[in-house]
Amino acid sequence: MQHEEFPSETPGPADAGRRALMQGGLVVAGGFIVGCSAAAESLAPPAHNPTTEYAFTIFATIEGVLAVGDTATGQIRAIPITGGEVKGEGIGGRVIPGGADWQRTRSDGVTEIEATYALELSDKTLVKVINRGIIVPPETGTTAYFRTAIEFAAPNGKWQWLNEAIFLCTAGLMQDRPGTVQVDVFKLV
């Protein structure tokens, strides 16, 4: 019995499909469509550009720095989240102490963040928060670019709308409230 190490050179039905995709401008690698040539140039702009609407603001208090130090992927540190408050139309509550903002500063000076903490809303509902983003150092005379995408895990019921949308944030240290980060939360619509 002969054992073949490689498939035969006889083209099969899958090869015909790949040729058809490539002729249509699509590139196939490993069975996946990975790119497109002329087809990308003819795409029309989307009919609807996403917009945002203000949802609420989180004022998170922070204190201290726990330095991991230089690692193979950059300088890592954690900043403890010690409390704070949530304010908005129809929503209020507090930031539960005990979370942290983990930061990794890359060699290009950009800091990647991932803050994990919990909110207790005014009706005692607990909501888990994971907020990921970047801080780009400011150029002379400008402010830092501090943007995040925030994810909530809320129980079913009154607050489940927090689970059912994408939220983006602008953030920064407050000048008039030392040790406080203001996170303005916007719903993507």
C-alpha positions as YAML, in Angstrom:
chain: A
units: angstrom
residues:
- id: 1
  name: MET
  ca: [0.00, 0.00, 0.00]
- id: 2
  name: GLN
  ca: [1.41, 3.37, -1.00]
- id: 3
  name: HIS
  ca: [1.25, 6.24, 1.54]
- id: 4
  name: GLU
  ca: [1.01, 9.78, 0.16]
- id: 5
  name: GLU
  ca: [2.69, 12.55, 2.14]
- id: 6
  name: PHE
  ca: [1.04, 15.30, 0.10]
- id: 7
  name: PRO
  ca: [-2.37, 15.60, -1.53]
- id: 8
  name: SER
  ca: [-2.55, 14.67, -5.17]
- id: 9
  name: GLU
  ca: [-2.07, 17.29, -7.84]
- id: 10
  name: THR
  ca: [-5.52, 16.57, -9.24]
- id: 11
  name: PRO
  ca: [-7.71, 19.62, -8.58]
- id: 12
  name: GLY
  ca: [-10.88, 18.95, -6.63]
- id: 13
  name: PRO
  ca: [-14.13, 20.87, -6.03]
- id: 14
  name: ALA
  ca: [-12.57, 22.99, -3.25]
- id: 15
  name: ASP
  ca: [-9.85, 24.16, -5.66]
- id: 16
  name: ALA
  ca: [-12.48, 25.33, -8.15]
- id: 17
  name: GLY
  ca: [-14.20, 27.35, -5.41]
- id: 18
  name: ARG
  ca: [-10.92, 28.97, -4.39]
- id: 19
  name: ARG
  ca: [-10.16, 29.89, -8.01]
- id: 20
  name: ALA
  ca: [-13.60, 31.49, -8.36]
- id: 21
  name: LEU
  ca: [-13.07, 33.58, -5.21]
- id: 22
  name: MET
  ca: [-9.63, 34.69, -6.36]
- id: 23
  name: GLN
  ca: [-11.02, 35.69, -9.77]
- id: 24
  name: GLY
  ca: [-13.64, 37.78, -7.97]
- id: 25
  name: GLY
  ca: [-10.88, 39.68, -6.15]
- id: 26
  name: LEU
  ca: [-11.00, 37.76, -2.86]
- id: 27
  name: VAL
  ca: [-7.89, 36.18, -1.36]
- id: 28
  name: VAL
  ca: [-8.22, 32.81, 0.37]
- id: 29
  name: ALA
  ca: [-5.66, 31.50, 2.86]
- id: 30
  name: GLY
  ca: [-6.11, 28.41, 4.98]
- id: 31
  name: GLY
  ca: [-9.74, 28.17, 3.98]
- id: 32
  name: PHE
  ca: [-10.53, 31.71, 5.20]
- id: 33
  name: ILE
  ca: [-11.25, 34.78, 3.11]
- id: 34
  name: VAL
  ca: [-8.51, 37.15, 4.25]
- id: 35
  name: GLY
  ca: [-8.62, 40.02, 1.87]
- id: 36
  name: CYS
  ca: [-10.07, 41.57, -1.14]
- id: 37
  name: SER
  ca: [-8.45, 43.44, -3.99]
- id: 38
  name: ALA
  ca: [-10.57, 45.48, -6.38]
- id: 39
  name: ALA
  ca: [-13.77, 44.83, -4.43]
- id: 40
  name: ALA
  ca: [-12.61, 47.05, -1.54]
- id: 41
  name: GLU
  ca: [-12.20, 50.04, -3.82]
- id: 42
  name: SER
  ca: [-15.84, 49.93, -4.88]
- id: 43
  name: LEU
  ca: [-17.39, 49.88, -1.39]
- id: 44
  name: ALA
  ca: [-19.90, 52.64, -0.76]
- id: 45
  name: PRO
  ca: [-19.78, 54.53, 2.55]
- id: 46
  name: PRO
  ca: [-22.12, 53.15, 5.22]
- id: 47
  name: ALA
  ca: [-25.70, 54.38, 5.10]
- id: 48
  name: HIS
  ca: [-25.63, 55.14, 8.84]
- id: 49
  name: ASN
  ca: [-22.66, 56.45, 10.78]
- id: 50
  name: PRO
  ca: [-22.78, 55.56, 14.47]
- id: 51
  name: THR
  ca: [-23.42, 58.38, 16.91]
- id: 52
  name: THR
  ca: [-23.32, 58.54, 20.68]
- id: 53
  name: GLU
  ca: [-25.62, 59.81, 23.37]
- id: 54
  name: TYR
  ca: [-24.51, 60.75, 26.88]
- id: 55
  name: ALA
  ca: [-25.48, 58.09, 29.46]
- id: 56
  name: PHE
  ca: [-23.86, 59.06, 32.80]
- id: 57
  name: THR
  ca: [-20.59, 59.91, 34.55]
- id: 58
  name: ILE
  ca: [-18.45, 57.84, 36.91]
- id: 59
  name: PHE
  ca: [-16.22, 59.72, 39.34]
- id: 60
  name: ALA
  ca: [-13.70, 57.12, 40.51]
- id: 61
  name: THR
  ca: [-11.32, 57.96, 43.33]
- id: 62
  name: ILE
  ca: [-7.82, 56.51, 43.17]
- id: 63
  name: GLU
  ca: [-4.90, 56.41, 45.56]
- id: 64
  name: GLY
  ca: [-1.33, 55.19, 45.30]
- id: 65
  name: VAL
  ca: [0.52, 53.13, 42.75]
- id: 66
  name: LEU
  ca: [1.47, 49.47, 42.99]
- id: 67
  name: ALA
  ca: [4.46, 49.09, 40.64]
- id: 68
  name: VAL
  ca: [5.15, 45.75, 39.02]
- id: 69
  name: GLY
  ca: [7.99, 47.40, 37.11]
- id: 70
  name: ASP
  ca: [9.61, 46.80, 33.73]
- id: 71
  name: THR
  ca: [8.49, 43.63, 31.99]
- id: 72
  name: ALA
  ca: [9.00, 42.14, 28.54]
- id: 73
  name: THR
  ca: [5.81, 43.91, 27.37]
- id: 74
  name: GLY
  ca: [6.34, 47.29, 29.03]
- id: 75
  name: GLN
  ca: [6.17, 48.94, 32.43]
- id: 76
  name: ILE
  ca: [3.22, 47.63, 34.47]
- id: 77
  name: ARG
  ca: [1.51, 49.17, 37.50]
- id: 78
  name: ALA
  ca: [-1.84, 49.03, 39.27]
- id: 79
  name: ILE
  ca: [-3.67, 52.01, 40.71]
- id: 80
  name: PRO
  ca: [-6.17, 51.06, 43.45]
- id: 81
  name: ILE
  ca: [-9.73, 52.35, 43.02]
- id: 82
  name: THR
  ca: [-10.87, 53.52, 46.45]
- id: 83
  name: GLY
  ca: [-14.45, 54.62, 45.81]
- id: 84
  name: GLY
  ca: [-16.41, 57.28, 43.99]
- id: 85
  name: GLU
  ca: [-19.86, 57.99, 42.66]
- id: 86
  name: VAL
  ca: [-22.11, 57.52, 39.62]
- id: 87
  name: LYS
  ca: [-24.30, 60.40, 38.43]
- id: 88
  name: GLY
  ca: [-26.66, 60.71, 35.52]
- id: 89
  name: GLU
  ca: [-30.27, 61.11, 34.42]
- id: 90
  name: GLY
  ca: [-32.13, 58.20, 36.03]
- id: 91
  name: ILE
  ca: [-28.98, 56.55, 37.37]
- id: 92
  name: GLY
  ca: [-26.96, 57.10, 40.53]
- id: 93
  name: GLY
  ca: [-24.86, 55.19, 42.96]
- id: 94
  name: ARG
  ca: [-21.34, 54.62, 44.18]
- id: 95
  name: VAL
  ca: [-18.10, 53.01, 43.10]
- id: 96
  name: ILE
  ca: [-17.29, 50.16, 45.49]
- id: 97
  name: PRO
  ca: [-13.75, 50.37, 46.89]
- id: 98
  name: GLY
  ca: [-11.43, 47.52, 45.99]
- id: 99
  name: GLY
  ca: [-11.04, 47.61, 42.22]
- id: 100
  name: ALA
  ca: [-7.90, 48.56, 40.34]
- id: 101
  name: ASP
  ca: [-6.79, 50.26, 37.16]
- id: 102
  name: TRP
  ca: [-4.05, 48.09, 35.64]
- id: 103
  name: GLN
  ca: [-1.77, 50.00, 33.30]
- id: 104
  name: ARG
  ca: [0.94, 48.98, 30.87]
- id: 105
  name: THR
  ca: [3.11, 51.68, 29.33]
- id: 106
  name: ARG
  ca: [4.51, 50.61, 25.98]
- id: 107
  name: SER
  ca: [7.85, 51.60, 24.48]
- id: 108
  name: ASP
  ca: [6.10, 54.27, 22.36]
- id: 109
  name: GLY
  ca: [4.83, 56.03, 25.52]
- id: 110
  name: VAL
  ca: [1.18, 55.00, 25.08]
- id: 111
  name: THR
  ca: [-0.43, 53.50, 28.19]
- id: 112
  name: GLU
  ca: [-2.94, 50.67, 27.82]
- id: 113
  name: ILE
  ca: [-5.42, 50.46, 30.70]
- id: 114
  name: GLU
  ca: [-7.84, 47.89, 32.06]
- id: 115
  name: ALA
  ca: [-9.84, 48.94, 35.08]
- id: 116
  name: THR
  ca: [-12.00, 46.36, 36.84]
- id: 117
  name: TYR
  ca: [-14.34, 47.40, 39.63]
- id: 118
  name: ALA
  ca: [-17.98, 47.36, 40.75]
- id: 119
  name: LEU
  ca: [-20.78, 49.88, 41.02]
- id: 120
  name: GLU
  ca: [-23.56, 49.79, 43.58]
- id: 121
  name: LEU
  ca: [-26.52, 51.63, 42.11]
- id: 122
  name: SER
  ca: [-29.01, 53.59, 44.22]
- id: 123
  name: ASP
  ca: [-31.35, 50.58, 44.54]
- id: 124
  name: LYS
  ca: [-28.44, 48.42, 45.85]
- id: 125
  name: THR
  ca: [-28.00, 46.62, 42.48]
- id: 126
  name: LEU
  ca: [-24.39, 45.56, 41.89]
- id: 127
  name: VAL
  ca: [-22.86, 45.98, 38.43]
- id: 128
  name: LYS
  ca: [-19.46, 44.67, 37.34]
- id: 129
  name: VAL
  ca: [-17.37, 47.08, 35.25]
- id: 130
  name: ILE
  ca: [-14.46, 46.37, 32.92]
- id: 131
  name: ASN
  ca: [-13.07, 49.48, 31.24]
- id: 132
  name: ARG
  ca: [-10.30, 49.11, 28.63]
- id: 133
  name: GLY
  ca: [-8.59, 51.85, 26.66]
- id: 134
  name: ILE
  ca: [-5.50, 53.92, 26.02]
- id: 135
  name: ILE
  ca: [-3.87, 57.10, 27.22]
- id: 136
  name: VAL
  ca: [-1.70, 58.86, 24.64]
- id: 137
  name: PRO
  ca: [0.69, 61.45, 26.14]
- id: 138
  name: PRO
  ca: [-0.20, 65.02, 25.22]
- id: 139
  name: GLU
  ca: [1.76, 67.10, 22.77]
- id: 140
  name: THR
  ca: [2.83, 70.54, 23.97]
- id: 141
  name: GLY
  ca: [-0.21, 72.66, 24.76]
- id: 142
  name: THR
  ca: [-2.75, 69.83, 24.44]
- id: 143
  name: THR
  ca: [-4.37, 67.33, 26.76]
- id: 144
  name: ALA
  ca: [-3.80, 63.58, 26.76]
- id: 145
  name: TYR
  ca: [-5.97, 61.39, 24.55]
- id: 146
  name: PHE
  ca: [-7.74, 59.20, 27.14]
- id: 147
  name: ARG
  ca: [-10.46, 57.03, 25.58]
- id: 148
  name: THR
  ca: [-11.97, 53.72, 26.63]
- id: 149
  name: ALA
  ca: [-14.63, 51.15, 25.83]
- id: 150
  name: ILE
  ca: [-16.54, 50.15, 28.95]
- id: 151
  name: GLU
  ca: [-18.40, 46.88, 29.50]
- id: 152
  name: PHE
  ca: [-21.03, 46.27, 32.15]
- id: 153
  name: ALA
  ca: [-22.38, 43.04, 33.65]
- id: 154
  name: ALA
  ca: [-25.73, 43.94, 35.22]
- id: 155
  name: PRO
  ca: [-28.48, 41.60, 36.42]
- id: 156
  name: ASN
  ca: [-31.62, 41.12, 34.35]
- id: 157
  name: GLY
  ca: [-34.36, 43.61, 35.05]
- id: 158
  name: LYS
  ca: [-34.21, 47.36, 35.44]
- id: 159
  name: TRP
  ca: [-30.50, 47.68, 34.63]
- id: 160
  name: GLN
  ca: [-30.12, 45.08, 31.87]
- id: 161
  name: TRP
  ca: [-29.93, 47.91, 29.30]
- id: 162
  name: LEU
  ca: [-26.31, 48.25, 30.44]
- id: 163
  name: ASN
  ca: [-25.67, 44.79, 28.94]
- id: 164
  name: GLU
  ca: [-27.41, 45.58, 25.67]
- id: 165
  name: ALA
  ca: [-25.29, 48.33, 24.15]
- id: 166
  name: ILE
  ca: [-21.73, 49.35, 23.37]
- id: 167
  name: PHE
  ca: [-20.46, 52.20, 25.55]
- id: 168
  name: LEU
  ca: [-17.50, 54.47, 24.85]
- id: 169
  name: CYS
  ca: [-15.88, 56.88, 27.30]
- id: 170
  name: THR
  ca: [-13.81, 60.00, 27.52]
- id: 171
  name: ALA
  ca: [-11.80, 60.19, 30.72]
- id: 172
  name: GLY
  ca: [-9.22, 62.18, 32.60]
- id: 173
  name: LEU
  ca: [-8.00, 63.31, 35.99]
- id: 174
  name: MET
  ca: [-10.11, 66.08, 37.49]
- id: 175
  name: GLN
  ca: [-8.23, 69.29, 38.19]
- id: 176
  name: ASP
  ca: [-10.60, 70.46, 40.96]
- id: 177
  name: ARG
  ca: [-10.88, 67.03, 42.68]
- id: 178
  name: PRO
  ca: [-7.41, 65.56, 43.27]
- id: 179
  name: GLY
  ca: [-7.26, 61.77, 43.12]
- id: 180
  name: THR
  ca: [-10.45, 61.54, 41.04]
- id: 181
  name: VAL
  ca: [-10.84, 60.26, 37.49]
- id: 182
  name: GLN
  ca: [-13.91, 61.49, 35.61]
- id: 183
  name: VAL
  ca: [-15.28, 58.90, 33.17]
- id: 184
  name: ASP
  ca: [-18.03, 60.26, 30.90]
- id: 185
  name: VAL
  ca: [-19.97, 57.29, 29.49]
- id: 186
  name: PHE
  ca: [-21.65, 57.47, 26.06]
- id: 187
  name: LYS
  ca: [-23.97, 54.89, 24.48]
- id: 188
  name: LEU
  ca: [-23.19, 54.05, 20.86]
- id: 189
  name: VAL
  ca: [-26.44, 54.32, 18.85]
...
